[in-house]
Amino acid sequence: MRARFHYRRIWFLGDSLTAGYDASAESACFRTVATASLQAAALLQDAGALVIHSANQYGGKVKDGVRQAIAEASFAADIAVLQFGENDRPYAVAFPEQYARLIAQFQREGRRPLIVAFSIWAPTPDAYSAAVNADIRALVETSGGAFVDIQAAASDPLNREEGRDVTWLGDEQHTLSDSFHPNDRGHAKMATALIDALSPWTAAGPRRLAASGRQSSQTRGAAAERVSA
């Protein structure tokens, strides 16, 4: 007997990487690639179509994620994919406090979605990346969720490439790729890491209750909003 696919509502919340910077097209960004894989698994288990919500901000910090989670609380996710930390330099004790608050927003009113959190994308690892990654790992694992380590992918220069046309992003201040954001290969590595981290849950069902108190919501597309440089 096949295991039932328990996760129908997935929320991607993050900064410019979640928005798709610097993939060559929407279809190449990690959200889209990972969603296609999850949808295939859901269909194999007769779960039907997934409902995907994406909220992202160029330059977004953890505090922006908290505000976004509060503002769009009606989307009761079964899986919350968090991708923050690149823009919260310098390190401060407020970082883990804010990240804990972000996780708590998804667990209010008795909801128990699966929380999945990326390490930060840090092409050159340093004391800051080590500190925030340790905080993120501890917080998400304490919540019963999964930590997605993408440090090796970020450090690999083949996963970044500057000077490519990325006008599809609709950002007049960012029309060419830079040396920081992941290229298509980098986004593919992120998607693979995410799917691998999710596999213990998607293959065997949840270790916790899925989201409760759901309210109706229409499928929403990705929206990138520049809030800082």
C-alpha positions in Angstrom: 0.0 0.0 0.0 1.4 3.4 -1.0 2.0 6.0 1.7 -0.4 9.0 1.5 1.1 12.3 0.5 0.1 14.5 3.4 1.4 17.9 2.3 -0.8 19.9 0.0 -0.1 23.6 0.9 3.4 24.8 0.6 4.7 28.3 1.5 8.1 29.5 0.2 9.2 32.5 2.2 12.6 34.2 1.7 14.7 36.9 0.1 16.1 37.3 -3.4 17.0 33.6 -3.8 13.4 32.6 -3.2 12.5 35.3 -5.8 14.6 33.5 -8.3 17.8 35.6 -8.5 19.9 34.8 -10.6 18.3 31.9 -12.5 17.8 32.3 -16.2 14.0 32.0 -16.0 11.2 31.3 -13.5 11.3 27.7 -14.5 14.9 27.3 -13.4 14.5 28.8 -9.9 14.7 26.3 -6.9 11.1 26.9 -6.0 9.8 25.8 -9.4 12.1 22.8 -9.7 11.4 21.6 -6.1 7.6 22.1 -6.6 7.7 20.0 -9.8 9.3 17.2 -7.9 6.9 17.4 -5.0 3.9 17.6 -7.3 5.1 14.4 -9.0 5.3 12.7 -5.7 1.9 13.9 -4.7 0.3 12.6 -8.0 2.0 9.2 -7.5 0.2 9.1 -4.2 -3.1 10.3 -5.5 -3.0 13.5 -3.6 -4.0 15.8 -6.4 -2.7 19.3 -7.1 -0.6 21.2 -4.6 -1.3 24.7 -3.6 1.8 26.8 -3.7 2.3 30.3 -2.1 5.5 32.3 -2.5 6.4 35.5 -0.7 9.8 37.1 -1.1 11.6 40.4 -0.9 14.9 41.4 -2.5 17.2 42.2 0.5 14.7 40.7 2.9 15.6 40.2 6.5 14.2 37.8 9.0 12.1 40.6 10.5 10.5 41.1 7.0 9.6 37.5 7.0 7.9 37.8 10.3 5.8 40.7 9.0 5.0 38.8 5.9 3.9 35.7 7.9 1.6 37.9 10.0 0.2 39.7 7.1 -0.7 36.6 5.1 -1.6 34.3 8.0 -4.7 33.0 6.2 -2.5 30.7 4.1 -2.2 27.8 6.5 0.8 25.9 5.2 1.5 22.2 5.6 5.1 22.9 4.7 6.9 26.2 5.3 10.2 26.6 3.5 12.2 29.4 5.0 15.2 31.1 3.4 16.6 34.0 5.3 19.8 35.3 6.9 21.9 36.6 4.0 20.9 40.2 4.7 21.0 40.3 8.5 24.6 41.3 8.9 26.3 42.1 11.2 25.4 39.2 13.6 23.4 40.2 16.7 21.7 38.3 19.5 18.4 39.5 17.9 18.9 37.2 15.0 17.9 33.9 16.7 15.2 35.7 18.6 13.7 37.0 15.3 14.1 33.6 13.6 12.3 31.9 16.5 9.5 34.4 16.2 9.3 33.6 12.5 8.9 29.9 13.2 6.3 30.7 15.9 4.1 32.5 13.4 3.6 29.3 11.5 2.8 27.4 14.7 0.1 29.7 16.1 -3.4 28.6 16.8 -2.3 25.0 17.2 -1.0 24.7 13.6 1.9 22.2 13.2 3.3 22.6 9.7 6.6 21.0 8.8 9.2 23.8 9.0 12.1 23.5 6.6 14.9 26.1 6.7 17.9 26.7 4.4 21.3 27.6 5.6 22.4 30.9 4.2 23.9 31.2 0.7 27.5 32.2 1.6 30.0 32.0 -1.3 32.7 32.9 1.2 32.0 31.3 4.5 32.9 33.4 7.6 32.1 33.8 11.3 28.8 35.4 10.4 27.6 32.5 8.2 28.8 30.0 10.8 26.9 31.7 13.6 23.6 32.2 11.8 23.7 28.7 10.3 24.2 27.3 13.8 21.2 29.3 15.0 18.9 28.3 12.1 19.8 24.6 12.5 19.2 24.6 16.2 15.9 26.4 15.9 14.4 24.4 13.1 15.5 21.0 14.5 14.0 22.0 17.9 10.8 22.7 16.1 10.9 19.1 14.7 11.7 20.4 11.2 14.5 19.9 8.7 17.6 22.0 8.1 18.8 22.3 4.5 22.6 22.8 4.3 23.6 24.5 1.0 27.0 25.8 2.1 28.9 23.4 -0.3 26.7 24.5 -3.2 27.3 28.2 -2.4 31.0 27.8 -2.2 31.2 26.1 -5.6 32.0 28.8 -8.2 30.3 26.7 -10.9 27.0 27.5 -9.1 27.4 31.2 -9.7 28.0 33.2 -12.9 28.0 37.0 -13.4 27.1 38.9 -16.5 24.1 36.9 -17.7 20.8 38.5 -18.8 18.3 38.2 -16.0 15.8 40.8 -17.1 13.0 38.3 -16.6 13.2 39.2 -12.9 11.6 42.6 -13.8 14.2 44.5 -11.7 15.6 47.5 -13.5 18.5 47.7 -11.0 19.5 44.1 -11.6 19.4 43.2 -15.3 22.6 41.1 -15.3 23.6 38.3 -12.9 26.2 39.0 -10.3 28.9 36.9 -8.6 26.8 36.2 -5.5 23.4 34.8 -6.5 23.0 31.2 -7.7 22.8 30.4 -11.4 20.6 27.7 -12.8 23.0 25.0 -11.6 23.0 26.6 -8.1 19.2 26.7 -8.0 19.1 23.1 -9.1 21.5 22.2 -6.2 19.2 24.1 -3.8 16.1 22.2 -5.1 17.9 18.9 -4.8 19.0 19.7 -1.2 15.5 20.7 -0.3 13.9 17.5 -1.7 16.5 15.4 0.0 15.8 17.1 3.3 12.0 16.6 2.8 12.2 13.0 1.8 11.8 11.4 5.3 8.5 13.2 5.6 7.2 13.0 2.0 8.0 9.3 1.7 6.6 8.2 5.1 4.1 10.8 6.0 4.3 13.5 8.7 5.9 13.0 12.1 3.6 15.7 13.4 0.1 17.0 12.6 -0.2 18.9 9.4 -1.6 22.5 9.5 -5.0 22.9 11.2 -7.6 25.7 11.1 -7.2 26.1 7.4 -8.9 28.9 5.5 -9.5 28.9 1.8 -6.8 30.6 -0.4 -6.2 30.8 -4.1 -2.9 29.8 -5.5 -0.6 32.7 -5.7 2.5 33.2 -7.8 5.9 34.5 -6.9 6.2 38.2 -6.2 9.6 39.9 -5.9 9.6 43.3 -4.1 12.7 45.3 -3.7 12.9 46.6 -0.1 16.6 47.4 0.2 19.8 47.4 -1.8 
